[in-house]
Amino acid sequence: MTSPDQVDAPLDSAEVLTAVPYWTERMYKPGGGQDHLGLGSVVTDRILPRLSPGINVLTIHPRYWSFYAFVLSEFWKRDLPRTKAALRDWYRPLECIYSVACSLCTGPDHRGSPIGTRRIASKVAEAPEGFDPRFDYMDSTMGGYGLYYATVMQSIGLVVLADPRLGLPVDAVTPAGQVVADAFRSAIAGTEYYLNWIDRHDELVPHAVVAEYGDHGCLCNMRQDTAGDRPLLADAFLHQGNPTDAKARRETLRFMCELASQTKGAPVNQASFRRLIYFGADYATDQHTGSTFVPTESVNRTARKWRLYQAREYFNASINEMWRRLSCWGLQRDGDLFPIPMSEVLESIDEIDFSSIAADMEIDLPIGGLSSSSPFEELLAWATSVGEITGQLDDRWELDAPLTEDSIIQWLEYGSTSKDSGPEILAAALTLITFVAARLWAPELALLEPADWFPVTEGGRDRLGIERFLIELRSRVGEGATVGDIAKWLTIDYVISQHEQVSTAKLATTGDTFRFRREAGRLRFFDKDARVGMNDSRFNALATFLFEIGWSGYLYEDEHSLSEEGELMRSTGDLPPTGAFDLSESTTP
Ligand SMILES: [Zn+2]
């Protein structure tokens, strides 16, 4: 099933990305275009990997960890040449049939789709008598493993990647990976597929054989108590690999269990996840009262980091939207044919207009209004007032306030391409970043727990860190800067210069991505799309993980209460180690 989420469609399956390498998470922005200011990469490369290491946008199904370990293990059991070509020839038929098997699964817990679905779905729909293991289910040589899972499986210590310097010509499972592979094998050991078909790559595998395989080995079957790989995988995720990463995973998984527990009875999708982690609340609907999420003491620091992650998303959204608007504004003035003098670009900023969003949101502007010549301090005070902003880091941040980051994003229809380029858009985007600034205004917030503050500092100079922005903004406001001064500063330094730098850096690899650039005092525009959007928050990956590892129901659905194990995770933050990995100090097969 697909996950209902209008604001950011979560990645239901990874097949749309089959032609790009695994590190492409940073390039993949659902609705987000190409990261023209380099801000999305701060989130995908710096912030999210610290919050949720190993469980990323493209590695959402935990059972793939055991399936791929099994495939490698079966390869090494056989007398096959230890070459990449031989491994590929072994690997592809196994993944192909596995994807078909998962596609045929009709289990009650089945959600999402296996890798390769885009091509396999039509084959499955034809209901043939048998399936060709050599069907070209995806382009990438080493399929979902090569694209998405290999590096994270290595980081958790289940595989070692080929390294000729170590005398390892192809990837192999570690002793820990062997334990996991054995558990997957025992789940499917009795199937006709494993007994008679796994080596036969030149014959059609009968439909019934593949279906039976799916009944035992599907991604969703790990929820069954009989799935021996589940406790092992849970153990691996909670305790294996780099200890800092393992600790971060435990903390985020505990945090997710707490969130699942507090929101049971109402569905959570990515948009509501953002509201829950940032505001501690979601909207009520006709069917559901609005969920709330109040971090307990034990998850408070993790919750704080996720909240600051979301602050970075709003911060990015503000600057990206200013960039999109400028691009659109220039093209509407034929700036691609006749470059526009910078003086005109800056003059246009003085038309910034707050009345439109204020009227639509039914809120009053300050007496005397807000315009380009108003002191920025007035905008800051207004945002603080209409946003009911307390300036504290761990308070409830009011979702029901007259204006919020979330309502500004919705008013902007951020991520859609339909909005135009008027001065009211600039006003809304500037208000959005002002909200973030107002929340984090007090310098002493950084000292509350410095280790939690990294989402604010990440980005630094090159990628526009929030911290750096705040320091500069406080100083400018202290000197009496006006709204127009700040809007021009951000337009020149954060939008135009930043876009020029990022596009210049991309020339060698991605090609020409300029949407505008300065030429002798003028701004020349280029007639190309200017898409923006938030990064995937990894909500879909974490929600799918919690569900398929058997800790909670599916968060997208009303009923998603915790299992006994999930409750143990929530209350203690860990599960007892299985002991199965005690042998796994060595990393060679
Ligand atoms: Zn299934």
Residues whose N, C-alpha, C, O or C-beta is under 5 A from the ligand:
A	BS01	ZN	C102 C105 G107 H110 C218 L219 C220 N221
